[in-house]
């Protein structure tokens, strides 16, 4: 594990303290989880951008042409 000192505005520190307490975890655990969620979110965006860059409109259209031309089931219809 690494140690990291972070300076926070008092208002954010207060909010984090309250949220961590309400969640039943330490401030360190709360911040670690928050950072993990942010990293995951950014990595997901990067992954999706990379996948999109490797795709093509023609490939997507060829897949759509293979879909059957039928009416959707009742539960799938838009109201």
LINRA-V635913 format. One record per backbone hydrogen bond with DSSP energy under -1.0 kcal/mol. NH is the residue of the N-H (numbers start at 1). CO is the residue of the C=O. E is the energy in kcal/mol with one decimal. If there is no record, write none. Layout:
# LINRA-V635913
nh = <NH,NH>
co = <CO,CO>
e = <E,E>
This chain:
# LINRA-V635913
nh = <13,14,15,16,17,18,19,20,21,22,23,25,30,31,32,33,34,35,36,37,38,39,40,41,42,43,44,45,46,47,48,49,50,51,52,53,54,60,61,62,63,64,65,67,70,76,77>
co = <9,10,11,12,13,14,15,16,17,18,19,20,26,27,28,29,30,31,32,33,34,35,36,37,38,39,40,41,42,43,44,45,46,47,48,49,50,56,57,58,59,60,61,64,68,73,74>
e = <-2.4,-2.5,-1.9,-3.0,-2.6,-2.3,-2.8,-2.9,-2.2,-2.5,-1.8,-2.5,-2.5,-2.8,-2.6,-2.5,-2.4,-2.6,-2.3,-2.5,-2.0,-2.8,-2.4,-2.2,-2.5,-2.7,-2.3,-2.1,-2.4,-2.6,-2.7,-2.4,-2.3,-2.5,-2.5,-2.2,-1.3,-2.0,-2.7,-2.3,-1.9,-2.2,-2.1,-1.2,-1.4,-1.6,-1.3>
